[in-house]
Structure formats: structure tokens, C-alpha cells
């Protein structure tokens, strides 16, 4: 039986949790990955190399959603919010910013100004990934 190496296509099952033990994502079906590909977290790539099918690991991934950026907190005028919405502090909304739809969280409302946070809810936080190497194709 061969060990996983760069360039291999592997199949894994995984779950990810925040440092506060909140489940972020859980793979209900197997996930195919190419070891060494840029689209995989570097920590996961490094952990897979040398594993055999059936091996399990738990790894820590540093800020997978990037650092928390104060520049992504900003004020908008309520006039830019759809009339059918009545946002409250803590609500999550989808806003059209430039050519993207971005999820944001309402931090404060001081009519007519709404302060929103466009950071990912996990920005600035590390996470744990618990995974099992199912197969090397």
C-alpha cells in the first residue's frame, strides 16, 4: 500500500470546528482532493503527505478565512437597504457591493445609518480539521 504524495488524487472525509468547538463544516460525502494543489489549505496538504488509507488526523489551520479587517466595517445609509427589510442589530444580510453579493452582519443601527461588518464570521480565527484519508486513486 502506497503513502500519499504530491500530485495524488485522494478521497477524504472531514469535519471542521472553530476553536470554540462550533462545527463549521462537515463532509457528508467523500471529498476528492489533489495533494499539493493550491486550492487546499497548506496545513492539510502537509498533513496528507505520508498518510496511508485509513489514517486519521486532527490539524489546526491558521486563519483559513483570513485576518479580521477593520476596513470591512463600514456605515451605509438605510436608503440602500430594500424597503421590505427591517434590519436589527445582529441580523445577517446579503448586500450587493460592486459586482458581488456579500454576506454582512448588522453591528449597529443609528437611524438612518447602519453599521455593517463584511468580515467572514470566522475571520481572524483558527480552526481544527478532523479528517480521515479514505483512498488514494
Secondary structure by P-SEA (a helix, b strand, c coil): cccccccccccccccccccccccccccccbbbbccccccccaaaaaaaccccccccbbbbbcccccccccccccccccccccccccccccbbbbbbccccbbbbbbccccccbbbbbcccccccbbbbbbbbbcccc
